[in-house]
Structure formats: C-alpha cells, structure tokens
Amino acid sequence: MNNEIKLTLDPNAGLSSAAAAPAPEAPAVPSIPNPTAQAPAIDESMFTEAERRAIEEFAGQIDIRNSGLILGYGSAAQKKISDFSDTALGSVRNKDFGETGTMITNLIGNLRSMNEDAEDNGFLGMFKNTKRKIENLKTKYDKCEDSVNDIVAILEQHQITLLKDVAMFDNLYEMNLTYFKELTMYIIAGKKRLAEERATTLVELKNKAMQTGLPEDAQAANDFEEQCIRFERKLHDLELTRMVSIQMSPQIRLVQNNDTMMAEKIQTVIMNTIPLWKSQMVIALGIEHSRQAMEAGRMVTDMTNELLKKNAEALRQATVEITKEAERGIVDIETLTHTNEQLIQTLDEVQQIQKEGRDKRVAAEAELGRIEGELKTKLIHMGS
C-alpha cells in the first residue's frame, strides 16, 4: 500500500464516478506568514517533516472565495472513509456459524439419548433387551461419530476463514490509519488557511469598509466573513468524519480479537474436545458390553428370587382370605350394629327437624302480625 498521502483540491479525486463534474480550479495563493494566527487544536506530532511542509503548501492553495472548492473540500477523504466503513461491514456481516451450532445441538441430543433405552416387560424381555440395547447403542454411536466428523470439517473451514479475516483486519486497520491521517491533514491545512485569511484578508476588508464607508466594501467584507463561516462548517464536518475514523480503529481491533478468540476456540475443540468425545464413546461402549453381561446374570437371579417371593406371597394371601371367608356368618354383627345406630340417628334427626319447623311457624305468625300492624298504621297516617 502506498503510504504517501497527496492532498488535492479536486473533490472528485478517488471517487468511483467518472461522470462527476470537475471542480473549478483555484488560483495559487502564496502563503503569508502570520505569527498571530491561531494554532490548530489537532496535535501535529504524528506527521513527518515532509508531511508538515505538504500541509503548509496545500494550505496556501486554498481559496476560501471559491464556493465550489469549499463545497467539495476534503470530499475525497470523506468518501474513502465511507467506502472503507462499507468494506469493513461487508467483511463481517456474512459470517454464519448457525450450521455448526445446529450440528452440535443434534450431537448433544444423540449423546443424551444413548442412556434412554425402552425396556420390555416380562421374564424373556430382559434377554431381548440385552441384544437390542447393544445394537441401539452402536447405532447411536455411529450417528454421533458421523456428526463429530462433519463438525470437524466445518470447524476447520471456519477456522481458515477466521484466520484470513484476522490478517485482513490488520490491512483494514492500516488503511484506516492512512485515511485518518489524510483527513487530519485536510483539517489542519484548512484551519491554518482559515485562521490566516481571518487575520489578514478579513481584517483588511473590514478596515477598508470602515475607511471608505462604501456599501459595496461593507458587503464585500460581510460576504468574505460568510465564506469563512461556511468553510469553518465544512471543516467541522470533516472533523466529524475524522471521529468516525477514530472510532473505527478500536472497533476493528475488537472484531479482530473476537475472530482470533473464535479461531483459538475452534482449535481447542478440534485438538481436545473432539478426541475426548471419541475416546469417551469407545470407553462407554466397552463399559456397556461389560455391564450388559453382568446384568444378564444378575437379572436371572433377581427374577428367580422375585418369582419365588411372589408365589409365596400369593399362596399366603389366598389361604388367609379363604379361611376368613369360611368363618364369616351370613350377616356380620358389625353390620347389624351399624344399621341400628343409623336408624336411631335418623329418628332423632326427624324429631328435631319437626320441632324446628313448629318453632319457625310460630315465629312466622308473630312476624306476620307485626308486619300487618305496621302496614295498617302507615296507611292510616298517610291520609292525615
């Protein structure tokens, strides 16, 4: 990349559009030393001696009276920053790790399902299960191995892409520094020229207007001051663009660091996690073979003991129930006692309900008499 920065008054320099109209040429204006001009706020220590001379020479070429020049001043550098931002954005927007995430999710599902085996009921089912569990486990391990191999291939491709991006971001970072430096040179040159013109030309025009008292001289001084203000606004616009470039540098490094960490993570997965998965698959399959052989013998013994226990329990329960049933009478004394108690309780409740009914009727008759008396009294007094 050519690090030499060339400042230009042509607003279309470096733009992709070939049909843009050329900017009007500005006449060369010799640089006038002015020790009273205000120093620029931007630190110039970043520039070499040759670049400082280039800034001074370029500042002398700026014609604030040229409206077309002021309008397009620094546009080429601004366009580079804008195009650069689009390039940096395009380099990261198309990264897609979704496929890898889906495959890892599916792999985790397969690993979890290895321990989920449906079991048949019954004495013969355990022998069917032993063979079926081993076959199912092998099938699931085959699926997991295929998933792991696919993930490794995809991760390796992503790692290559990320490493290329890391190198690309180094280039973008250097490009941004160059564009930032170029834009800064435009700003410093413009500020130098603006301060110089305000300290010389503007002062001369105002003094002339005050001396002559002519309206055209006053208008000339006012017009030039307005042109200085327009150029100042343009420089402020360039400073805003410069801030965008300043912010771009740490953003580039952040994205670059993220890509670097992702590449390192992928390397860890490929070199450590994937081999660990595969070794654990082999170990788990061997353990399952041993476990199934051990469980087969244990299940036979357990099932035999279970059958003997269940048969003894069933015999005991059947004998006890038969004996109890044989010793029962036609009607249990408990049943007769319960029936008698319910009958007495029913008679008591009927008697109580009848008493409560009589009491309520007596109270109701008294209440009806009272209500009737109140109504008669009210009707008598209504007519008076």
VMD Tcl script that draws the C-alpha trace (Angstrom):
set ca {
  {0.00 0.00 0.00}
  {1.38 3.41 -0.95}
  {1.77 5.37 2.29}
  {2.40 8.69 0.53}
  {-0.57 10.99 1.10}
  {-1.37 13.53 -1.60}
  {-3.80 16.30 -0.76}
  {-5.96 17.62 -3.58}
  {-8.47 20.37 -4.15}
  {-10.36 18.17 -6.63}
  {-13.46 16.86 -4.76}
  {-13.81 14.01 -7.29}
  {-10.33 12.63 -6.79}
  {-10.50 8.98 -5.77}
  {-14.26 8.71 -6.39}
  {-15.62 5.85 -8.44}
  {-17.95 8.00 -10.53}
  {-16.21 9.03 -13.76}
  {-19.02 11.35 -14.79}
  {-18.60 13.76 -11.90}
  {-18.09 17.34 -12.97}
  {-14.58 18.72 -12.33}
  {-14.24 21.29 -9.57}
  {-13.28 24.80 -10.61}
  {-9.56 25.41 -10.39}
  {-8.42 27.65 -7.57}
  {-5.68 30.17 -8.22}
  {-2.50 29.65 -6.32}
  {-2.25 31.97 -3.37}
  {1.16 32.41 -1.76}
  {1.37 31.50 1.89}
  {1.57 34.58 4.07}
  {3.32 34.05 7.39}
  {1.18 35.23 10.24}
  {2.53 34.75 13.73}
  {-0.78 35.83 15.26}
  {-2.83 33.09 13.55}
  {-4.45 30.67 15.97}
  {-2.71 27.29 16.18}
  {-4.79 24.23 15.24}
  {-6.17 22.18 18.09}
  {-5.11 18.87 16.48}
  {-1.72 17.53 17.51}
  {0.65 17.56 14.54}
  {3.29 15.34 16.12}
  {2.04 12.36 14.09}
  {3.30 13.94 10.86}
  {6.76 13.81 9.39}
  {8.61 16.94 8.44}
  {7.77 16.35 4.76}
  {4.08 15.99 5.61}
  {4.13 19.21 7.62}
  {5.62 21.02 4.62}
  {2.94 19.47 2.39}
  {0.26 20.79 4.75}
  {1.71 24.28 4.67}
  {1.98 24.26 0.87}
  {-1.54 22.90 0.47}
  {-2.96 25.47 2.89}
  {-1.58 28.22 0.65}
  {-3.58 26.83 -2.32}
  {-6.96 27.02 -0.60}
  {-9.16 29.82 -1.94}
  {-11.98 30.49 0.52}
  {-13.73 32.66 -2.05}
  {-14.14 29.65 -4.39}
  {-17.59 28.27 -3.41}
  {-17.19 25.10 -5.47}
  {-13.86 24.33 -3.83}
  {-15.24 24.87 -0.34}
  {-18.23 22.64 -1.07}
  {-16.04 19.75 -2.19}
  {-13.13 20.34 0.19}
  {-11.96 17.05 1.70}
  {-14.75 15.10 -0.03}
  {-12.30 12.59 -1.47}
  {-11.02 11.71 2.01}
  {-14.58 11.52 3.37}
  {-15.56 9.18 0.54}
  {-12.62 6.92 1.37}
  {-13.77 6.70 5.00}
  {-17.34 5.92 3.90}
  {-16.24 3.25 1.40}
  {-13.88 1.82 3.98}
  {-16.72 1.50 6.53}
  {-18.80 -0.40 3.97}
  {-15.86 -2.71 3.26}
  {-15.29 -3.41 6.95}
  {-19.01 -4.07 7.47}
  {-19.18 -6.41 4.49}
  {-16.26 -8.42 5.81}
  {-18.15 -9.43 8.97}
  {-21.84 -9.43 8.05}
  {-21.75 -12.76 6.18}
  {-20.22 -14.88 8.94}
  {-22.63 -17.70 9.69}
  {-21.91 -20.29 12.36}
  {-25.53 -21.43 12.56}
  {-24.87 -24.74 10.81}
  {-22.19 -25.64 13.32}
  {-24.46 -24.73 16.22}
  {-27.26 -26.91 14.83}
  {-24.94 -29.86 14.38}
  {-23.55 -29.51 17.90}
  {-27.11 -29.39 19.26}
  {-28.00 -32.56 17.35}
  {-24.84 -34.22 18.62}
  {-25.72 -33.39 22.22}
  {-29.19 -34.83 21.64}
  {-27.68 -38.07 20.34}
  {-25.30 -38.29 23.30}
  {-28.14 -37.80 25.76}
  {-30.35 -40.36 24.06}
  {-27.70 -43.07 24.46}
  {-28.85 -43.69 28.00}
  {-32.55 -43.76 27.09}
  {-33.46 -47.35 26.27}
  {-37.01 -48.65 26.42}
  {-37.35 -51.95 28.33}
  {-39.75 -54.83 27.62}
  {-41.77 -56.32 30.47}
  {-41.64 -59.97 31.39}
  {-39.05 -62.63 32.10}
  {-37.96 -63.12 28.45}
  {-37.85 -59.39 27.76}
  {-34.52 -58.95 29.56}
  {-32.76 -61.23 27.08}
  {-34.27 -59.33 24.14}
  {-33.24 -56.05 25.77}
  {-29.61 -57.07 26.18}
  {-29.12 -57.63 22.47}
  {-31.27 -54.68 21.44}
  {-29.50 -52.24 23.78}
  {-26.11 -53.08 22.35}
  {-27.40 -52.70 18.78}
  {-29.12 -49.41 19.57}
  {-26.03 -48.12 21.35}
  {-23.82 -48.97 18.37}
  {-26.27 -47.25 16.02}
  {-26.32 -44.14 18.16}
  {-22.53 -44.07 18.40}
  {-22.30 -44.34 14.62}
  {-24.60 -41.32 14.29}
  {-22.57 -39.38 16.83}
  {-19.32 -40.22 15.09}
  {-20.71 -39.00 11.76}
  {-21.88 -35.80 13.44}
  {-18.47 -35.27 15.04}
  {-16.66 -35.78 11.74}
  {-19.00 -33.33 9.98}
  {-18.47 -30.78 12.75}
  {-14.69 -31.12 12.49}
  {-14.76 -30.49 8.73}
  {-16.98 -27.42 9.10}
  {-14.98 -26.05 12.03}
  {-11.75 -26.38 10.08}
  {-13.26 -24.34 7.24}
  {-14.46 -21.68 9.70}
  {-11.02 -21.58 11.28}
  {-9.38 -20.93 7.91}
  {-11.89 -18.16 7.22}
  {-11.31 -16.59 10.63}
  {-7.52 -16.64 10.23}
  {-7.87 -14.94 6.85}
  {-10.14 -12.34 8.46}
  {-7.58 -11.67 11.19}
  {-4.95 -10.88 8.54}
  {-7.49 -8.85 6.58}
  {-8.31 -6.75 9.64}
  {-4.63 -5.88 10.00}
  {-4.77 -4.43 6.50}
  {-8.03 -2.63 7.27}
  {-6.50 -1.16 10.40}
  {-3.53 0.22 8.45}
  {-5.86 1.58 5.74}
  {-7.96 3.33 8.37}
  {-4.86 4.92 9.89}
  {-3.84 6.21 6.46}
  {-7.30 7.63 5.73}
  {-7.41 9.15 9.22}
  {-4.06 10.79 8.68}
  {-5.10 12.11 5.27}
  {-8.33 13.58 6.66}
  {-6.41 15.15 9.53}
  {-4.06 16.84 7.06}
  {-7.04 18.35 5.23}
  {-8.43 19.65 8.52}
  {-5.14 21.16 9.69}
  {-4.46 22.76 6.30}
  {-7.99 24.21 6.22}
  {-7.73 25.57 9.76}
  {-4.37 27.15 9.02}
  {-5.73 28.82 5.91}
  {-8.94 29.89 7.66}
  {-7.05 31.44 10.58}
  {-4.70 33.17 8.15}
  {-7.50 34.60 6.00}
  {-9.43 35.84 9.01}
  {-6.32 37.51 10.40}
  {-5.36 39.14 7.09}
  {-7.90 39.35 4.28}
  {-10.96 39.67 6.51}
  {-9.29 42.34 8.65}
  {-8.20 44.24 5.53}
  {-11.71 44.14 4.03}
  {-13.28 45.35 7.29}
  {-10.72 48.15 7.63}
  {-11.33 49.20 4.03}
  {-15.10 49.25 4.57}
  {-14.69 51.37 7.67}
  {-12.38 53.78 5.88}
  {-14.39 54.22 2.69}
  {-17.85 53.85 4.16}
  {-18.97 52.43 0.81}
  {-21.79 49.84 0.87}
  {-20.02 47.62 -1.66}
  {-16.92 47.45 0.56}
  {-19.05 46.57 3.60}
  {-20.85 43.91 1.56}
  {-17.51 42.51 0.36}
  {-16.30 42.22 3.96}
  {-19.58 40.59 5.04}
  {-19.51 38.17 2.08}
  {-15.97 37.11 2.85}
  {-16.83 36.60 6.53}
  {-19.79 34.41 5.49}
  {-17.46 32.40 3.24}
  {-15.12 31.93 6.19}
  {-18.05 30.67 8.28}
  {-19.08 28.24 5.51}
  {-15.53 26.92 5.30}
  {-15.47 26.59 9.10}
  {-18.66 24.49 8.97}
  {-17.07 22.34 6.27}
  {-14.02 21.77 8.47}
  {-16.32 20.81 11.34}
  {-18.00 18.29 9.05}
  {-14.58 16.82 8.27}
  {-13.83 16.63 11.99}
  {-16.99 14.57 12.50}
  {-15.86 12.19 9.78}
  {-12.44 12.08 11.44}
  {-14.12 10.98 14.67}
  {-15.79 8.13 12.77}
  {-12.34 7.04 11.63}
  {-11.01 7.30 15.20}
  {-13.81 5.05 16.44}
  {-13.23 2.61 13.62}
  {-9.75 1.63 14.85}
  {-10.80 0.12 18.22}
  {-13.86 -1.42 16.55}
  {-11.62 -3.16 14.02}
  {-9.40 -4.46 16.82}
  {-12.40 -5.69 18.80}
  {-13.76 -7.67 15.86}
  {-10.26 -8.93 15.08}
  {-9.82 -10.08 18.70}
  {-13.19 -11.82 18.58}
  {-12.17 -13.67 15.41}
  {-8.85 -14.60 17.00}
  {-10.54 -15.96 20.12}
  {-13.03 -17.89 17.98}
  {-10.21 -19.40 15.92}
  {-8.43 -20.41 19.13}
  {-11.65 -21.91 20.49}
  {-12.13 -23.93 17.32}
  {-8.53 -25.13 17.60}
  {-9.23 -26.26 21.17}
  {-12.38 -28.09 20.08}
  {-10.58 -29.87 17.23}
  {-7.47 -30.79 19.22}
  {-9.01 -31.52 22.63}
  {-12.80 -31.75 22.74}
  {-13.40 -33.88 19.64}
  {-10.75 -36.53 20.55}
  {-12.17 -36.58 24.08}
  {-15.66 -37.24 22.72}
  {-14.42 -40.11 20.57}
  {-12.40 -41.70 23.37}
  {-15.37 -41.46 25.71}
  {-17.56 -43.13 23.09}
  {-15.18 -46.10 22.89}
  {-14.92 -46.36 26.67}
  {-18.68 -46.10 27.13}
  {-19.32 -48.82 24.54}
  {-16.87 -51.16 26.26}
  {-18.44 -50.44 29.64}
  {-21.89 -51.11 28.20}
  {-20.78 -54.54 26.92}
  {-19.45 -55.47 30.37}
  {-22.49 -54.06 32.12}
  {-24.90 -55.94 29.91}
  {-23.08 -59.24 30.53}
  {-23.12 -58.63 34.27}
  {-26.76 -57.56 34.31}
  {-27.84 -60.64 32.35}
  {-26.71 -62.98 35.15}
  {-27.96 -60.69 37.87}
  {-31.37 -60.28 36.25}
  {-31.82 -64.08 36.01}
  {-31.08 -64.45 39.72}
  {-33.25 -61.48 40.65}
  {-36.12 -62.71 38.50}
  {-35.96 -66.20 40.08}
  {-36.00 -64.78 43.58}
  {-38.79 -62.41 42.59}
  {-40.93 -65.26 41.25}
  {-40.42 -67.34 44.41}
  {-41.32 -64.39 46.62}
  {-44.40 -63.50 44.56}
  {-45.66 -67.11 44.55}
  {-45.18 -67.48 48.34}
  {-46.95 -64.18 48.95}
  {-49.79 -65.13 46.61}
  {-50.20 -68.51 48.39}
  {-50.27 -66.88 51.82}
  {-52.83 -64.24 50.79}
  {-55.11 -66.80 49.10}
  {-55.06 -69.15 52.13}
  {-55.79 -66.36 54.60}
  {-58.63 -64.91 52.52}
  {-60.28 -68.30 52.04}
  {-60.11 -69.07 55.77}
  {-61.58 -65.67 56.69}
  {-64.43 -66.08 54.26}
  {-65.26 -69.53 55.58}
  {-65.51 -68.24 59.16}
  {-67.87 -65.35 58.35}
  {-71.60 -65.53 59.20}
  {-74.45 -64.67 56.81}
  {-74.73 -61.19 58.34}
  {-71.90 -59.61 60.31}
  {-72.75 -58.34 63.80}
  {-70.95 -55.16 62.89}
  {-73.42 -54.63 60.04}
  {-76.45 -55.04 62.35}
  {-74.94 -52.70 64.94}
  {-74.24 -50.05 62.29}
  {-77.78 -50.38 60.86}
  {-79.37 -49.91 64.31}
  {-77.26 -46.87 65.05}
  {-78.22 -45.28 61.73}
  {-81.93 -45.95 62.38}
  {-81.87 -44.33 65.85}
  {-79.94 -41.35 64.48}
  {-82.49 -40.95 61.69}
  {-85.43 -40.89 64.16}
  {-83.66 -38.30 66.32}
  {-83.00 -36.08 63.32}
  {-86.64 -36.32 62.15}
  {-87.89 -35.34 65.60}
  {-85.50 -32.39 65.75}
  {-86.50 -31.19 62.27}
  {-90.20 -31.33 63.18}
  {-89.60 -29.31 66.37}
  {-87.61 -26.69 64.46}
  {-90.42 -26.45 61.91}
  {-93.05 -25.76 64.60}
  {-90.87 -23.11 66.20}
  {-90.37 -21.39 62.85}
  {-94.11 -21.38 62.09}
  {-94.93 -19.78 65.49}
  {-92.28 -17.12 64.91}
  {-93.56 -16.52 61.39}
  {-97.14 -15.98 62.63}
  {-95.92 -13.40 65.14}
  {-93.86 -11.64 62.46}
  {-96.84 -11.59 60.07}
  {-98.98 -9.93 62.78}
  {-96.33 -7.30 63.37}
  {-95.96 -6.59 59.65}
  {-99.73 -6.27 59.24}
  {-99.91 -3.80 62.14}
  {-97.12 -1.65 60.69}
  {-98.84 -1.55 57.29}
  {-102.22 -0.52 58.81}
  {-100.58 2.24 60.85}
  {-98.80 3.56 57.79}
  {-101.99 3.62 55.70}
  {-103.93 5.50 58.44}
  {-101.33 8.23 58.77}
  {-100.98 8.72 55.02}
  {-104.42 10.31 54.80}
  {-103.89 12.80 57.65}
}
mol new
graphics top color blue
foreach p $ca { graphics top sphere $p radius 0.5 }
foreach p [lrange $ca 0 end-1] q [lrange $ca 1 end] { graphics top cylinder $p $q radius 0.2 }
display resetview
